[in-house]
Structure formats: C-alpha cells, structure tokens
Amino acid sequence: MKNFNFSYDKNNDDLFICLGNAKSKGAVEIGNFVFDFDEKENVVAIQIFEASKVLSKLLSKFVELTKIKEMKADITNFRNMTAMKIKIITDSEDAEGVIIIPKIKQQSPALSY
C-alpha cells in the first residue's frame, strides 16, 4: 500500500486524501465524494464530504478522524471502474475499506471553457 497525504477539516467534516505530488487534470463529484484524476485517468485525490458519517458506513465502525496518524491506499484499475482500498491508522486501531469509483468517459462541462 502507498502512503497518501491527507488533511481533515473538523469544522466542515471534510477529509482530503491525495497521492504525493500528482497533478489533477479534472475532477468528478459523485454524492459525498470528489475524485481527482491525472492525464491518464488515474485517481490522484479524493475529497469526502460528511467524512465521519461516510467512513463509518464504509469501514463498518466509527473512526475518530482527528486521530488519524497515517493513511494508505492501493488503487486497482479495472476496465470500467477503479477500486481504492484505504487503510486508516490511528494510535489505537486500524480500519480498512474499499471505495469503488466508476469510470467517467464524459468530460466535465466545467472544463470546456
């Protein structure tokens, strides 16, 4: 698993996860997620709105997001989707879950200006 950078905004309950120095070429918002992709359509970042609620469901347990020490992920690309297995590490526990991301073939209208 690769180490990902992360930041958590407790006031807005938003979690931002990104892969090192990767550059985003576009983003897609689906529900409580914003997925950023590079020029080769690889996921390079994810923002999660209402992160406490979303991750509690995804991980099947509550993780206090202010206590995250490390975040790791494996990304596997399939023909029509991407699976991102995330691992959240705190001082007291580890939690893992999988986020499935559909492939979006249509460019965002916001990018065609």
C-alpha positions as CSV (number, residue, x, y, z in Angstrom):
1,M,0.0,0.0,0.0
2,K,1.2,3.5,-0.8
3,N,1.2,6.3,1.7
4,F,-1.2,9.1,0.9
5,N,-1.2,12.7,2.2
6,F,-4.4,13.7,4.0
7,S,-6.0,16.6,5.8
8,Y,-9.1,16.7,7.8
9,D,-11.3,19.8,8.3
10,K,-13.2,19.1,11.6
11,N,-15.4,22.1,11.3
12,N,-16.8,21.0,7.9
13,D,-16.2,17.3,8.4
14,D,-14.3,17.0,5.1
15,L,-11.4,14.6,4.5
16,F,-9.0,15.3,1.6
17,I,-6.7,12.4,0.5
18,C,-4.1,12.9,-2.2
19,L,-1.2,11.0,-3.7
20,G,2.1,12.9,-3.2
21,N,2.9,15.3,-6.0
22,A,0.4,14.0,-8.5
23,K,-1.4,16.7,-10.5
24,S,-5.1,16.7,-11.2
25,K,-6.3,17.2,-14.7
26,G,-10.0,17.1,-13.8
27,A,-12.5,16.1,-11.1
28,V,-15.9,14.4,-10.8
29,E,-18.3,14.8,-7.9
30,I,-20.4,11.8,-7.1
31,G,-22.5,12.1,-3.9
32,N,-20.3,12.8,-1.0
33,F,-17.1,12.3,-3.0
34,V,-15.0,14.4,-5.3
35,F,-12.5,12.3,-7.3
36,D,-9.5,13.9,-9.0
37,F,-7.8,12.3,-12.0
38,D,-4.5,12.8,-13.7
39,E,-4.0,12.9,-17.5
40,K,-4.0,9.1,-17.7
41,E,-7.4,8.9,-15.9
42,N,-5.7,7.6,-12.7
43,V,-7.2,8.7,-9.3
44,V,-4.8,11.1,-7.6
45,A,-7.1,12.6,-4.9
46,I,-10.4,12.2,-3.1
47,Q,-12.3,14.6,-1.1
48,I,-15.0,13.2,1.2
49,F,-17.8,15.4,2.5
50,E,-19.5,14.4,5.8
51,A,-16.5,12.1,6.2
52,S,-17.4,10.9,9.7
53,K,-20.7,9.5,8.5
54,V,-19.5,8.2,5.2
55,L,-16.4,6.5,6.6
56,S,-18.4,5.0,9.5
57,K,-20.6,3.2,6.9
58,L,-17.7,2.3,4.6
59,L,-15.4,1.0,7.4
60,S,-18.3,-0.6,9.4
61,K,-17.1,1.2,12.5
62,F,-16.5,4.7,13.9
63,V,-13.0,6.1,13.5
64,E,-12.2,9.4,15.1
65,L,-10.8,11.3,12.1
66,T,-8.9,13.9,14.2
67,K,-6.7,11.0,15.4
68,I,-5.6,9.7,12.0
69,K,-1.8,9.3,12.0
70,E,-1.4,7.6,8.6
71,M,-3.4,6.8,5.6
72,K,-2.5,4.2,3.0
73,A,-4.2,3.0,-0.2
74,D,-4.0,0.6,-3.0
75,I,-5.6,1.6,-6.3
76,T,-6.6,-1.1,-8.8
77,N,-7.9,0.0,-12.2
78,F,-10.4,-2.3,-14.0
79,R,-12.0,-1.8,-17.4
80,N,-15.0,0.2,-16.2
81,M,-14.1,1.1,-12.6
82,T,-11.4,1.8,-10.1
83,A,-11.2,0.2,-6.7
84,M,-9.4,2.1,-3.9
85,K,-8.7,0.1,-0.8
86,I,-7.9,2.5,2.0
87,K,-6.3,1.9,5.4
88,I,-6.7,4.4,8.2
89,I,-4.2,4.2,11.0
90,T,-4.7,5.8,14.4
91,D,-2.8,5.3,17.7
92,S,-5.4,2.8,18.9
93,E,-6.6,1.0,15.8
94,D,-6.5,0.4,12.0
95,A,-9.5,0.3,9.8
96,E,-9.9,-0.7,6.1
97,G,-12.5,-0.3,3.5
98,V,-12.9,-0.1,-0.3
99,I,-14.2,2.7,-2.4
100,I,-15.5,1.8,-5.9
101,I,-15.2,4.5,-8.5
102,P,-17.0,4.2,-11.8
103,K,-15.1,5.3,-15.0
104,I,-16.4,8.6,-16.3
105,K,-16.0,8.9,-20.0
106,Q,-17.6,12.3,-20.5
107,Q,-15.5,15.4,-19.7
108,S,-17.0,17.8,-17.2
109,P,-18.7,20.8,-18.8
110,A,-16.8,23.0,-16.3
111,L,-13.6,22.0,-18.1
112,S,-14.7,23.0,-21.6
113,Y,-14.4,26.8,-21.4
